[in-house]
Amino acid sequence: MTSETERPLEQKLTQWIASQGYPLEMLTAIAFQKQNFNVSLSDYYVDFETQETREVDVTALRWSSFDNSVALQVCFRIECKSSKDKPWVVFVPEIQRNFWFPPFDVLSSKANTAFWLEGLKNPDFTRILKSAPLLHVSRFGYGVTQAFTTGQDVPYKAIMSTVKACVDRVTHFDNMLPQHQGDVPRMCCVTIPIIVIEGKLFECELDSSQSPKLREVELTSVQWKGNNPHSISPIVHITTKSALDHIVALCHETANAIIALAQENMQSLHEIATILSIDV
């Protein structure tokens, strides 16, 4: 039984744990589990710049059927940040792009990227891919900051962590492809980086008088343009805790669409994966 003198310590520990974002990680994992994702917390990845092993808060997976010649994994790598008194602001350009081309925005293994590049020539293929909501993003920011602070750049570090975790997953699958043996399916993957914050989230753009205009949102996106081994500038989705169920529902819909596309075009995906496994 806890004594009266120990309770202040427990209270301090509880407050500290809450301030570090640990409850948010657990809530995020539970939300993905409810949508039948395979979930792990504190998953490890290798930083492609330093070759050091690091942690990403939550990993949520969904697989296509292993009865096919190729198995596709859709992987969401999620960073969770507590920022209750320091809102995040995403800077959105006034001019948005007028084209849609997922191979430029999504980190995926070589087999899947080649599969999409070939498939986008087909209107039916494009229609299914466009039904994946987290792939069909025309409005996104070019930068993000945390307000009321001059210390560590928390948003930048969160983006770097989730993107590098995605890069590591893609690299792992690419390395596995030429090692394929026996009757087991060849493997490929699609990865999507996500950040969940406990706090306020705003988009900032210029109004007609060229003054900053803020709009509070629950979900937004930013394109990360840093260098990486796969030469892709992935879209990173940022959401608030209040919209957690919504982003998980979008992940569910997106994963199902990506997997359905692969399974409906399995012969094409198999041929591409087979060629790449020989050529790599």
C-alpha positions in Angstrom: 0.0 0.0 0.0 1.3 3.5 -0.9 2.0 5.7 2.1 1.0 9.3 2.3 4.6 10.4 2.0 5.0 8.5 -1.3 2.0 10.0 -3.0 3.6 13.4 -3.9 6.3 11.4 -5.8 3.7 9.4 -7.6 1.9 12.7 -8.6 5.1 14.2 -9.9 5.9 11.0 -11.8 2.3 11.0 -13.3 2.7 14.6 -14.4 6.1 14.0 -15.9 4.9 10.9 -17.8 2.0 12.9 -19.2 4.3 15.8 -20.2 6.6 13.4 -22.1 3.8 12.1 -24.3 3.8 8.5 -23.2 0.0 8.3 -22.7 -0.4 9.7 -26.2 1.7 6.9 -27.6 -0.5 4.3 -25.8 -3.7 6.0 -27.0 -2.4 6.0 -30.6 -1.5 2.4 -30.4 -5.0 1.5 -29.1 -6.7 3.5 -31.8 -4.8 1.6 -34.5 -5.4 -1.8 -32.8 -9.2 -1.1 -32.9 -8.9 -0.8 -36.7 -7.2 -4.2 -36.8 -3.6 -3.0 -37.5 -0.7 -4.9 -36.1 0.9 -2.4 -33.7 4.2 -2.1 -31.9 5.5 0.6 -29.6 9.0 1.9 -29.3 10.0 0.2 -32.6 13.6 0.5 -33.7 15.1 1.8 -36.9 18.6 2.6 -38.2 19.2 6.3 -39.0 20.6 6.3 -42.5 22.8 9.4 -41.8 24.5 8.2 -38.6 23.9 4.5 -38.8 22.8 4.7 -35.2 19.8 2.7 -33.9 16.9 5.0 -32.8 13.3 4.6 -31.7 10.0 5.6 -33.4 7.0 5.8 -31.0 4.4 3.7 -32.8 4.4 1.4 -35.9 1.1 0.2 -37.4 1.1 -2.5 -40.1 -1.3 -4.1 -42.5 -0.4 -6.9 -44.8 -1.9 -8.2 -48.0 -2.6 -12.0 -48.3 0.4 -14.3 -48.0 -1.3 -16.7 -50.3 -0.2 -14.6 -53.3 3.2 -14.6 -55.0 3.9 -11.1 -53.5 3.1 -9.9 -50.1 2.6 -6.1 -49.6 3.0 -4.4 -46.3 1.5 -1.0 -45.6 3.4 0.6 -42.8 2.6 3.7 -40.8 5.4 5.1 -38.6 4.2 7.5 -36.0 5.8 10.0 -33.7 3.7 11.3 -30.7 4.5 14.7 -29.2 2.9 16.5 -26.2 2.7 20.2 -26.9 -0.2 21.5 -24.9 1.0 25.1 -24.3 3.1 25.5 -27.5 0.9 25.2 -30.7 2.4 23.9 -33.9 2.2 26.0 -37.0 2.4 24.6 -40.6 3.3 27.2 -43.2 1.2 26.7 -46.4 2.1 28.3 -49.7 -0.6 30.4 -51.4 -0.1 28.5 -54.6 -0.8 24.8 -54.5 0.4 22.2 -57.0 -2.0 21.1 -59.7 -0.8 17.6 -60.3 -1.0 14.3 -58.5 1.8 11.7 -58.6 2.1 9.4 -55.6 5.5 7.9 -56.6 7.0 11.3 -55.8 5.3 11.6 -52.4 5.4 8.2 -50.9 8.4 6.2 -49.7 7.9 2.6 -50.9 10.1 -0.3 -51.9 11.5 -0.4 -55.4 9.1 -3.1 -56.5 6.0 -1.1 -55.4 7.3 2.1 -56.8 7.9 0.5 -60.2 4.4 -1.2 -59.9 2.8 2.2 -59.4 4.7 3.9 -62.2 3.6 1.3 -64.6 0.0 1.1 -63.3 -0.7 4.8 -63.4 -0.9 4.5 -67.2 -4.2 2.6 -66.6 -7.3 4.8 -65.7 -8.8 2.0 -63.5 -5.5 1.7 -61.6 -5.4 5.5 -61.1 -9.0 5.5 -59.9 -8.3 2.9 -57.2 -5.1 4.6 -56.1 -7.0 8.0 -55.8 -9.4 6.3 -53.4 -6.6 6.2 -50.8 -7.1 9.5 -49.0 -3.6 9.9 -47.5 -2.1 9.6 -51.0 -4.4 12.1 -52.6 -3.0 15.3 -51.1 -2.9 18.6 -53.1 -2.6 21.0 -50.2 0.4 20.7 -47.9 2.9 22.9 -46.1 6.6 23.5 -46.8 7.6 24.1 -43.1 6.5 23.7 -39.5 7.4 25.3 -36.2 6.5 25.1 -32.6 5.2 28.5 -31.2 6.5 30.3 -28.1 9.8 28.5 -28.0 13.4 29.3 -29.0 14.9 26.0 -27.8 14.9 22.6 -29.6 13.1 22.4 -32.9 10.7 19.7 -31.8 8.7 19.5 -35.1 11.8 19.2 -37.2 13.1 16.3 -35.0 9.7 14.6 -35.1 9.6 14.8 -38.9 13.1 13.5 -39.2 12.4 10.6 -36.9 9.2 9.4 -38.7 10.7 9.9 -42.2 13.9 8.1 -41.3 12.0 5.3 -39.7 10.1 5.0 -43.0 13.3 5.1 -45.0 14.7 2.3 -42.9 11.6 0.1 -43.5 11.9 0.6 -47.3 15.6 -0.1 -47.3 15.0 -3.3 -45.4 12.5 -4.5 -47.9 14.7 -3.6 -50.9 17.6 -5.5 -49.3 15.3 -8.6 -48.8 14.2 -8.7 -52.4 17.3 -10.3 -54.0 17.5 -12.7 -51.1 14.2 -14.3 -52.0 14.2 -18.1 -51.7 11.7 -21.0 -51.9 7.9 -20.7 -52.1 7.5 -17.8 -49.7 6.1 -14.6 -51.3 8.4 -11.9 -52.4 7.9 -8.8 -50.2 7.3 -5.1 -50.9 6.1 -2.2 -48.8 4.5 1.2 -48.7 5.4 3.5 -45.8 3.6 6.6 -44.6 4.9 9.0 -41.9 2.5 10.5 -39.3 2.9 12.8 -36.3 0.2 13.0 -33.6 0.4 16.0 -31.2 -1.4 16.7 -28.0 -2.0 20.5 -28.5 -3.2 23.0 -31.0 -2.4 22.9 -34.7 -2.6 25.8 -37.1 -2.0 26.5 -40.8 -0.4 29.8 -41.7 -0.7 31.5 -45.1 -0.7 35.1 -46.4 -4.0 36.9 -46.8 -4.8 39.4 -49.6 -2.8 42.1 -47.8 0.2 39.8 -47.5 -0.2 39.5 -43.7 0.0 36.2 -41.9 -3.4 34.5 -41.6 -3.9 31.6 -39.1 -6.4 28.8 -39.3 -6.8 26.2 -36.6 -7.0 22.7 -38.0 -7.0 19.1 -36.7 -5.2 17.5 -39.7 -2.6 18.9 -42.1 0.4 17.8 -44.1 3.9 18.9 -44.9 6.3 17.8 -47.5 9.8 16.8 -46.2 12.4 17.7 -48.9 15.6 16.6 -47.1 18.0 14.2 -48.8 17.4 10.5 -48.3 18.7 7.3 -50.1 15.5 6.9 -52.1 15.3 10.5 -53.5 11.7 10.9 -52.5 10.1 13.9 -50.8 7.4 12.2 -48.7 4.3 13.8 -47.5 4.1 13.8 -43.6 0.7 13.9 -42.1 0.3 15.9 -38.8 -2.8 15.5 -36.7 -4.0 16.5 -33.2 -5.0 14.1 -30.5 -8.6 15.2 -30.9 -8.6 13.9 -34.5 -6.8 10.6 -33.7 -9.8 8.4 -34.6 -10.2 10.3 -37.8 -6.5 9.9 -39.0 -6.7 6.2 -38.0 -9.8 5.8 -40.1 -8.0 7.5 -43.1 -5.0 5.1 -42.5 -7.5 2.1 -42.6 -9.0 3.3 -45.8 -5.7 4.1 -47.4 -4.1 0.7 -46.5 -7.2 -1.1 -47.8 -7.0 0.7 -51.1 -3.3 0.1 -51.6 -3.7 -3.6 -50.8 -6.7 -4.0 -53.0 -4.8 -2.4 -55.9 -1.9 -4.9 -55.4 -4.2 -7.9 -55.2 -6.2 -6.9 -58.2 -3.0 -6.5 -60.2 -0.9 -9.3 -58.6 0.4 -10.7 -61.9 1.9 -7.3 -62.8 3.4 -6.8 -59.3 4.8 -10.3 -59.3 6.5 -9.8 -62.7 8.0 -6.5 -61.6 9.2 -7.9 -58.2 10.7 -10.9 -60.0 12.7 -8.8 -62.5 13.9 -6.5 -59.7 15.0 -9.4 -57.5 17.3 -10.5 -60.4 18.5 -7.1 -61.4 19.3 -5.7 -57.9 
